Amino acid sequence: MSNIPNKLYKYKPILDDSQLLDKNQELIRDSSGKIVDNGLDALSKGMVWFSKPAALNDPFDCQLKINIDSQYFEEPSLYLNALGLNAKKGVDFANIIQSCRNQGMNNEQIINQIELLLTKNKMLTLKERLDSLKNTLEQQMSNRGILSLTPANNNLLMWAHYAYFHKGYCLEFDTKDCHKKANALKAPSLTKPVSYGDYYPSLIDLKPFKASPNNLVNNLLCYKSNEWSYENEWRCIQQQGDKLYPFPGKLTGIIFGARCSDAAQVAIIKSIQNLPYKVNLYYSIVRNNRFAVEIVKL
């Protein structure tokens, strides 16, 4: 199990200057009093948005394939073991298998007889069990809330892709300090590193039938293509997505992007002025001698 980094970061975009501050240098709000910039409004409330998988920017993200070794469909005893069935379930399958063998049936015919008996007793066949598991997991996965984070605060591509071409900002969360609230970032069951590969995640053995559906879902949400490995992503997961949640850990810092305007910086500072603790402020400064940014405290 990977150790959760002490600090995790969330890159954030921001609206153009004309939509941030009015002529009195106050935050622009709508008729309900909500700050027009959704990210800043959430920030002012000590909250952050958790997206459902469908809202993520990668259409391959959070896909599920179930792949059980074919031997479980070819050998009657393995077929029954996969379902956890034995004589204690009320049907003496061992005697049934032996009876079928005495009649000269091959394995495929025996499994067909087992499935007929399962259906007669209103029990699920292995394929039906797998389909049911897949449907359950997919439904639960589609509703989860995901907060994408990274231990890197100086990734040039992420500043460009997720922080409005370096015009936005980056939130710094402490995974150890929770400021008197539950810290989801230090819970391994909720905060997990993303694994990268060339194939969709698969359920390749019988463990899914014994594992907690909640743990299965959270693990399956943390697989992505190798193309995204530069992000070194960590995911904090909540039961329901497309909604705001309190900061998952204490907000200890905000980094202004290298192109973050004066107006944007003022708007960000105004958004956090009522938080019950101090938040450190940093600049992201373009280095003169190489392709990099330096994070400097104000």
Secondary structure as the mmCIF struct_conf table of DSSP 4:
data_model
#
loop_
_struct_conf.conf_type_id
_struct_conf.id
_struct_conf.beg_label_comp_id
_struct_conf.beg_label_asym_id
_struct_conf.beg_label_seq_id
_struct_conf.end_label_comp_id
_struct_conf.end_label_asym_id
_struct_conf.end_label_seq_id
HELX_LH_PP_P HELX_LH_PP_P1 SER A 2 PRO A 5
BEND BEND1 ASN A 6 ASN A 6
STRN STRN1 LYS A 7 LYS A 12
HELX_RH_3T_P HELX_RH_3T_P1 ASP A 17 GLN A 19
TURN_TY1_P TURN_TY1_P1 LEU A 20 LEU A 20
STRN STRN2 LEU A 21 LEU A 21
TURN_TY1_P TURN_TY1_P2 LYS A 23 ASN A 24
BEND BEND2 GLN A 25 GLN A 25
STRN STRN3 LEU A 27 LEU A 27
STRN STRN4 ARG A 29 ARG A 29
TURN_TY1_P TURN_TY1_P3 SER A 31 SER A 32
BEND BEND3 GLY A 33 GLY A 33
STRN STRN5 ILE A 35 ILE A 35
BEND BEND4 VAL A 36 ASP A 37
HELX_RH_AL_P HELX_RH_AL_P1 ASN A 38 SER A 44
TURN_TY1_P TURN_TY1_P4 LYS A 45 GLY A 46
STRN STRN6 MET A 47 PHE A 50
STRN STRN7 SER A 51 SER A 51
HELX_RH_3T_P HELX_RH_3T_P2 PRO A 53 ALA A 55
BEND BEND5 LEU A 56 ASN A 57
TURN_TY1_P TURN_TY1_P5 PRO A 59 CYS A 62
STRN STRN8 LYS A 65 ILE A 66
HELX_RH_3T_P HELX_RH_3T_P3 SER A 70 PHE A 73
TURN_TY1_P TURN_TY1_P6 GLU A 74 GLU A 74
HELX_RH_AL_P HELX_RH_AL_P2 PRO A 76 LEU A 83
TURN_TY1_P TURN_TY1_P7 GLY A 84 GLY A 84
HELX_RH_3T_P HELX_RH_3T_P4 ALA A 87 LYS A 89
TURN_TY1_P TURN_TY1_P8 GLY A 90 GLY A 90
BEND BEND6 VAL A 91 VAL A 91
HELX_RH_AL_P HELX_RH_AL_P3 PHE A 93 ASN A 102
TURN_TY1_P TURN_TY1_P9 GLN A 103 GLY A 104
HELX_RH_AL_P HELX_RH_AL_P4 ASN A 107 LYS A 120
TURN_TY1_P TURN_TY1_P10 ASN A 121 LYS A 122
HELX_RH_AL_P HELX_RH_AL_P5 LEU A 126 ASN A 143
STRN STRN9 GLY A 145 LEU A 149
STRN STRN10 THR A 150 THR A 150
BEND BEND7 PRO A 151 PRO A 151
BEND BEND8 ASN A 153 ASN A 153
HELX_RH_AL_P HELX_RH_AL_P6 LEU A 156 TYR A 162
TURN_TY1_P TURN_TY1_P11 ALA A 163 LYS A 167
BEND BEND9 GLY A 168 GLY A 168
STRN STRN11 TYR A 169 ASP A 174
BEND BEND10 THR A 175 LYS A 176
TURN_TY1_P TURN_TY1_P12 HIS A 179 LYS A 180
BEND BEND11 LYS A 181 LYS A 181
HELX_RH_3T_P HELX_RH_3T_P5 ALA A 184 LYS A 186
TURN_TY1_P TURN_TY1_P13 PRO A 188 LEU A 190
STRN STRN12 THR A 191 PRO A 193
HELX_LH_PP_P HELX_LH_PP_P2 VAL A 194 VAL A 194
STRN STRN13 SER A 195 GLY A 197
BEND BEND12 ASP A 198 TYR A 199
STRN STRN14 SER A 202 LEU A 203
BEND BEND13 ASP A 205 LEU A 206
HELX_RH_3T_P HELX_RH_3T_P6 LYS A 207 PHE A 209
TURN_TY1_P TURN_TY1_P14 LYS A 210 LYS A 210
BEND BEND14 ALA A 211 ALA A 211
HELX_RH_AL_P HELX_RH_AL_P7 PRO A 213 LEU A 220
TURN_TY1_P TURN_TY1_P15 LEU A 221 CYS A 222
STRN STRN15 TYR A 223 SER A 225
HELX_RH_3T_P HELX_RH_3T_P7 ASN A 226 GLU A 231
STRN STRN16 TRP A 234 GLN A 238
BEND BEND15 GLN A 239 GLN A 240
BEND BEND16 ASP A 242 ASP A 242
STRN STRN17 LYS A 243 PRO A 246
BEND BEND17 PRO A 248 GLY A 249
STRN STRN18 LYS A 250 PHE A 256
TURN_TY1_P TURN_TY1_P16 ALA A 258 ARG A 259
HELX_RH_AL_P HELX_RH_AL_P8 ASP A 262 SER A 271
TURN_TY1_P TURN_TY1_P17 ILE A 272 ASN A 274
BEND BEND18 LEU A 275 TYR A 277
STRN STRN19 ASN A 280 VAL A 286
BEND BEND19 ASN A 288 PHE A 291
STRN STRN20 VAL A 293 LYS A 297
#
